[in-house]
Amino acid sequence: MKPLLSLSRLIDEINRRISKIACWLVLLSCLVSGGNALTRYGLNMSSNAWLEIQWYMFAGMFMLGASYTLCRNEHVRVDIVYSHLSTRKQIWIDLFGGIFFLLPAAIILAWMSWPVFYSSWAEHEMSGNAGGLIRWPVKIFLPLGFALLTAQGISEVIKRIAMLTGHM
């Protein structure tokens, strides 16, 4: 169990470090959004590229931050029943959900999103908007984000098993 818990700690640390990028994207997005509003309403100017970069940053925030949110157990769930259960039952629910729902979905989405990114990259896909940006940089967030979520799901399963077996 010790090697698996070491792997779990490594995954948690990788996702913690990557989440810092997501945090900085929040700040940058706010700055770009404020700058867009100032130039649009103050100077009567606008740029599709700056509007699109906001969406790119939002995608980065969401896809890079989701795995760390899971690590911190801060994801949204319906706690009406869950919060009234014993800790052991909560662990079993988390384990069941991780194995049968989270991991299959994250693996499938990571797998299926790779061709979307690769096609965009190979074709040098550009935005259809005037002055728009290249599209592949934002599309890499899909397979990357779901791969990180898969890894974090594995980490969470390891931790739940360790809790149930008394190793944690």
N, C-alpha and C positions, 0 to 999 in steps of 0.2 A: 504494500500500500504506500510505502514511503516514496518510491519512484513516481507513482501516479500523483501523489500530493505535491511532489516537486514540480512535475509537469503542470499541474493546476496553478501553482504559484507563478511559474514562468508565464503562462497564458494570461493570468491576471495582471502581471506586471507589464507585459506587452500592451495589453488593452488600456492599462492606466496611462502609459506613455503616449499612445496614439490618441487617447481622449483629450490630451492637452492641445493637440492640433484642432480638434473639434471646438474646444473652448476659445482658442484664438480666432477661429472662424466666426464665432458669435460676435466678438468685438469688431473684427474687420467688416462683417456684414452690416453691423450697425453704423459704422463709419461711412461705408459706401452708400448705404441707404440714406443717411443724412446728407451726404454730399450730393446724391442724386436729387433729393428734394430741394436743396438749396439752389442747385444749378437750374433745375426745371422751373421752379417758381420765382427765384430771384433773378436769374439771368435769361429766362425763357429759352433754355437750351436743354437738350436731352440726348442721351446716347444709349442705343440698344445694347452695346457691349457692356456698359456699366450695369444696366438692368439685368442682363443675362448673368453677369458675374455674381450678382446677389443670389440668383437661383442656384448657381454652381456651389456657392458657399453654403447655402441651406442644405443642399444634397450632401455635402461633405460633413456638415455638423451632424446631420441625422444618421448617415451611414457609418461614420467613424465613432459616433458617440453611443450608438445602440448597444454595442457589446459591453462597454464599460457600465452602462446603465444596468444591464443584466448582472454584471459582476457585483455591483453595489446593491442589488436587489431593490432597485428603485423603479422598475418597470410597472406599468399600469396593469392592475388585475382587479377582479371583483373580490373584495375582501369581506363581503357580508357573511359568507359561510366560512371561508378560509381562516379569518381572524379568530373565529370561535373554536377552532379545532386545536387539539394538542399539538405540541411541537413535532412529535414523531409523525403524526398524520400529515402535517404540513410538509415535512420532508418527503414523505411518500408521494404526495401529490406533485411536488416539485420534480421528483425523480421520474415519475410516470409522464408528466407533461414534457419534461426535457427529452426523454428517450423517444416517446411516441408522437410528439407534435413539433417541438422546437427543432431538434436535430434533423429530422427528415425534411421539414420545410426549408430550413436554412441551407442544407446541402443541395437540395433541388434548385433553390433560387440562385445560389452561387454558381452551380453548374450551368443553369440556363441563361444566366446573365453574361457569362464569359463571351459567347459568340456575339452578343449585342455590342459589347465593348470592342471586341476584335474587329468586327465588320466596320464599325465607326472609325477605328484607328487605321485600318487597311485602306479604306476609301477616302480618308482625310475629310470626313463628313463636316460640313459647315452648317451653321444656323441659317435658316431661310430668311431671317430678318436682315435688313440693310445694316451693315456695320456689326453683324453678329459674330460670335466666336466659333472656334472649332469645337466640336462636340465630344470628341473622345476623352478629354480630361475629366469631364463630369461623369461619363459613362463608366470609367474605371472604378468609381465609388461603389457601383452595384456589386460586382464580384468580390471586390476587396471587403466591403462592409459585411456581406453575407458570409465570407470566409472567416472574418473576425468573429462574427456571431456564432458560427459553427464551432470555432475553437473555444469560445467562452461557454457555449452549451456543453461541450465536453468537460471543461473545467468544473462547471456547476454539477454535472452528473457525478464526477469524481468526488467532489466535496460532499454531496448528499449520501453517496455510498459510504464514505468515510464516517459521516455522522451516524449513520445507521449501524455501522459495525464497531463504533466506539473508538475509532482512530482520530477523531476530531471533536 
